[in-house]
Amino acid sequence: MADWTAWIGRRITQQDVLTRAALARFRATIDSGATGDRASQAIHWCLCLPDAPTAKLGADGHPLREDNPDSFMPPIPLPRRMWAASDVRFLAPISAGATIARTSTIAAIREKTGTTGQLVFVEVDHETRADDVPAVQERQTIVFRAPAPVAAPAPNSAPAPAPTGAPDLSGWSWRRDVLPGEAMLFRYSALTFNSHRIHYDLPYAQDEEGYRGLVVHGPLTATLLLDLAQRELGPNALSAFTMRAQAPAFVGEPLYLVGRAAKDGWEMAAIGPDGRIIMAAEAKA
């Protein structure tokens, strides 16, 4: 791998406005029952979005990194990208009509070798301000991975059958069951201007990246967990939310959102139909 030291400290600032229409579409996408002008604590992932021209998108749908002087991300020559973790601090609510500014800074780049091959982790610090008031601080970790070892195209591009039954969730006190469908993923991709093909192009997701079906966005799963916390604790109740993605969630497979009291806050998780942890999270009030 190249020396990425020169990319440390690279910074961009983006501007946006949280309109009432955008807030309404956000709530409709996740079937939220929230009302009023004060947004939920996941709205920042739908603001200050990437706006690369279509002609500057790569084969995966993400903005090109190589030979692109406008790229914020370094030109890491690994094709697969995923949102691995986030550590979020909520400082103030964001309301409809607010003018938004987000400054993003590359904080660290680390290389390691895992069981699936070479990995590069890029840590990005985001500071979101609403009407010039600090609203959200986030350390986001993005991982770049080697190509998937796909042996052969999936027959007829049909996803593998989902596991049946439900895992044992008796140890959790909060629970909401969601069945992510193609429409939910389409709407969330539109909300976040996310053109990563694993969320809408089934042949690509299977044949190029080795998934058994369309992949649920990591930020969407985290948004659903934050929505669960709001349903249980009330709006804008959290001061911190830390999550780590552990496995992909797929369209058409039940997603069990759960939570329970823990030391200094709440332990939360998104669990797949086979009992695997899709996303682990901790929340504090």
Residue pairs with C-beta under 8 A, 6 or more apart in sequence:
1 76
1 111
1 118
1 120
4 74
4 76
4 109
4 120
7 74
7 106
7 109
8 106
8 107
8 108
8 109
9 105
9 106
10 72
10 74
10 105
10 106
11 103
11 104
11 105
11 106
12 72
12 103
12 104
13 101
13 102
13 103
13 104
14 48
14 49
14 101
14 102
14 104
15 48
15 99
15 100
15 101
16 47
16 48
16 49
16 99
16 100
16 101
16 102
17 97
17 98
17 99
17 100
18 39
18 43
18 47
18 94
18 95
18 96
18 97
18 98
18 100
18 130
19 96
19 97
20 37
20 96
20 97
22 46
22 191
23 37
23 39
23 43
23 96
25 187
25 191
26 32
26 39
26 40
26 43
26 46
26 191
27 34
27 40
28 187
29 184
29 187
29 188
29 191
30 184
30 220
30 223
30 224
30 227
32 40
32 227
32 230
33 231
34 40
34 230
34 235
37 95
37 96
37 97
38 93
38 94
38 95
38 96
38 235
38 236
39 93
39 94
39 95
39 96
40 223
40 226
40 227
40 230
40 235
40 236
41 90
41 226
41 229
41 230
41 236
41 238
41 241
42 219
42 222
42 223
42 226
42 227
43 94
44 94
44 102
44 126
44 128
44 135
44 136
44 138
45 192
45 219
45 222
45 223
46 191
46 192
47 94
47 100
47 102
47 128
48 100
48 101
48 102
48 128
49 192
49 193
50 63
50 193
51 193
52 63
52 64
52 70
56 63
56 64
56 68
56 70
57 63
57 64
57 195
58 64
58 65
59 79
59 208
60 79
60 80
60 81
60 196
60 197
60 198
60 204
60 208
60 209
61 194
61 195
61 196
61 197
61 201
62 81
62 195
62 196
63 71
63 73
64 71
65 71
65 73
65 74
65 75
65 76
66 75
66 77
67 75
68 75
72 104
72 106
73 106
73 122
73 142
74 106
74 109
74 122
76 120
76 122
76 144
78 118
78 119
78 120
78 144
78 145
78 146
79 144
79 145
79 146
79 147
80 144
80 145
80 146
80 147
80 148
80 209
81 142
81 143
81 144
81 145
81 196
82 142
82 143
82 145
82 218
82 245
83 140
83 141
83 142
83 218
83 219
83 245
84 121
84 141
84 142
84 143
84 244
84 245
85 140
85 141
85 242
85 243
85 244
85 245
86 138
86 139
86 140
86 141
86 222
86 241
86 242
86 243
87 138
87 139
87 240
87 242
88 136
88 137
88 138
88 240
88 241
88 242
89 136
89 137
89 138
89 239
89 240
90 135
90 136
90 236
90 238
90 239
90 240
90 241
91 133
91 134
91 135
91 136
91 137
92 130
92 133
92 134
92 135
93 130
93 135
93 235
93 236
94 100
94 128
94 130
94 135
94 136
95 130
98 130
98 131
99 130
99 131
99 132
100 128
100 129
100 130
101 128
101 129
101 132
102 126
102 127
102 128
102 129
103 126
103 127
104 124
104 125
104 126
105 124
105 125
106 122
106 123
106 124
107 123
107 124
107 125
107 139
108 121
108 122
108 123
109 120
109 121
109 122
109 123
110 120
110 121
110 123
111 118
111 119
111 120
111 121
112 118
112 119
112 121
113 119
116 145
116 146
117 145
117 146
118 145
118 146
119 143
119 144
119 145
119 146
120 143
120 144
121 141
121 142
121 143
121 144
122 141
122 142
122 143
122 144
123 139
123 140
123 141
123 142
124 139
124 140
124 141
124 142
125 137
125 138
125 139
125 140
126 136
126 137
126 138
126 139
126 140
127 134
127 136
127 137
128 134
128 135
128 136
128 137
128 138
129 135
148 208
148 209
148 210
148 211
149 210
150 206
150 207
150 208
150 209
150 210
153 203
153 206
153 207
154 203
154 206
154 207
154 212
157 202
157 203
157 206
157 207
159 202
159 206
159 212
159 213
159 214
159 250
159 251
159 252
160 212
160 213
162 250
162 252
162 253
162 254
162 273
163 253
163 272
163 273
163 274
164 273
165 273
166 254
166 256
166 273
167 256
167 271
167 272
167 273
167 274
167 275
168 275
169 175
169 256
169 258
169 271
171 260
172 258
172 259
172 260
172 269
173 259
173 260
173 261
174 228
174 232
174 257
174 258
174 259
174 260
174 266
174 268
175 256
175 257
175 258
175 259
176 224
176 227
176 228
176 231
176 256
176 257
177 254
177 255
177 256
177 257
178 224
178 254
178 255
178 257
179 252
179 253
179 254
179 255
180 216
180 220
180 249
180 250
180 251
180 252
180 253
180 255
181 251
181 252
182 200
182 214
182 251
184 220
185 199
185 200
185 214
185 216
185 217
185 220
185 251
186 200
188 194
188 199
188 217
188 219
188 220
188 223
189 195
189 196
189 199
189 200
189 217
192 217
192 219
194 217
197 204
197 205
197 208
198 204
198 205
198 209
198 211
198 214
198 215
199 205
199 214
199 215
199 216
199 217
200 214
202 213
202 214
205 211
205 213
205 214
205 215
206 212
206 213
211 248
211 250
212 250
213 250
213 251
213 252
213 253
214 250
214 251
215 248
215 249
215 250
215 251
216 248
216 249
216 250
216 251
216 255
218 245
218 279
221 245
221 249
221 255
221 270
221 278
221 279
222 241
222 243
222 279
222 281
224 255
224 257
224 270
225 241
225 243
225 257
225 259
225 268
225 269
225 270
225 279
225 281
226 238
226 241
228 257
228 258
228 259
228 268
229 237
229 238
229 241
229 259
229 266
229 268
229 283
230 236
230 237
232 259
233 285
237 285
238 283
238 284
238 285
239 284
239 285
240 265
240 282
240 283
240 284
241 281
241 282
241 283
241 284
242 281
242 282
242 283
243 279
243 280
243 281
243 282
244 279
244 280
244 281
245 278
245 279
246 276
246 277
246 278
246 279
246 280
247 272
247 276
247 277
247 278
248 278
249 255
249 270
249 272
249 278
249 279
253 272
253 273
254 272
254 273
255 270
255 271
255 272
255 278
256 270
256 271
256 272
256 273
257 268
257 269
257 270
257 271
258 268
258 269
258 270
258 271
259 266
259 267
259 268
259 269
259 283
260 266
260 267
261 267
262 282
264 284
265 282
265 283
265 284
265 285
266 282
266 283
266 284
267 281
267 282
268 280
268 281
268 282
268 283
269 277
269 278
269 279
269 280
269 281
270 277
270 278
270 279
270 281
271 277
271 278
272 278
